[in-house]
Amino acid sequence: MYVRPFPSGDGKWKISTAGGEQPRWRGDGKELFYAAADGKITSVGLKDTPGPKPSFAADIPVPLFDSRMVAAGTNVENLFQYDVTADGKRFLVVTTSVPSTVPPLTVVVNWNAGLKK
């Protein structure tokens, strides 16, 4: 992922080191969150210097937590699977219902008949 000035301007700064998607800005613009390729929500601190020739610097990306987000699809409703509060302290994430490490649930029907044996 890259950051560029808006609406137009010179410069393009690399933010992610190994790809990412679904970027979200903190309310004050000093931090960018994104979903990394490994599924972790990642944070990058940002510093900008406005002026005739803007300057921009990004810190090293820091993984925050494993999101367990639902796999993104091509539907519009699946484009954004998390959001962050303006202060960057709380996240709302659409996750899978059961982690893949949980064993399947087994239901025994008519178990009472098995007790009589």
JOPE-V40752 format. One record per run of one state. SS is the DSSP state (@ for helix, = for strand, . for the rest). FROM is the first residue (numbers start at 1). TO is the last residue. If there is no record, write none. Layout:
<<SS:FROM:TO> <SS:FROM:TO>>
This chain:
<<.:1:1> <=:2:3> <.:4:12> <=:13:14> <.:15:19> <=:20:25> <.:26:30> <=:31:36> <.:37:39> <=:40:49> <.:50:54> <=:55:58> <.:59:61> <=:62:66> <.:67:68> <=:69:69> <.:70:75> <@:76:78> <.:79:81> <=:82:84> <.:85:90> <=:91:93> <.:94:94> <=:95:95> <.:96:110> <@:111:115> <.:116:117>>
